[in-house]
Amino acid sequence: MPHLILECSDKIASNINFNSLFIHLHQYLADNLPTQITSCKSRVRIYDNYFIGDEFEKNLFMHLTLKILPGRSAKIKNRICEYIHHHLKGLVMNNDLEKTSISIELLELSAFYFK
């Protein structure tokens, strides 16, 4: 059931292979959340108009919102966010995108989530 919503600047999108990123993250969540890998749903929102700090054209961003069903401990949620943050940092460094602001938000879905 986890939903991964990745928002990023257009330059990130042109340098990152989202298929391999989401395959990796889906497997990680299946093993560590745990969840069924077939329940993972990911999507990307790419922005060509954005402003970060005062160097508009040099700064990039990547924000991942992870939505999960309630019931996981704070320890598990923290470990998952730390792992994903570390993985995204490695991804931007390996693609020479050092001026990228990376953030992650983990949200629990409400009782009114239906599928």
Secondary structure, DSSP 8 states (H G I E B T S, - for coil): --EEEEEEEHHHHTT--HHHHHHHHHHHHHHHTT--GGG-EEEEEEESS---TT-TTT-EEEEEEEEE-S---HHHHHHHHHHHHHHHHHHHHHTT-TTEEEEEEEEE--TT---
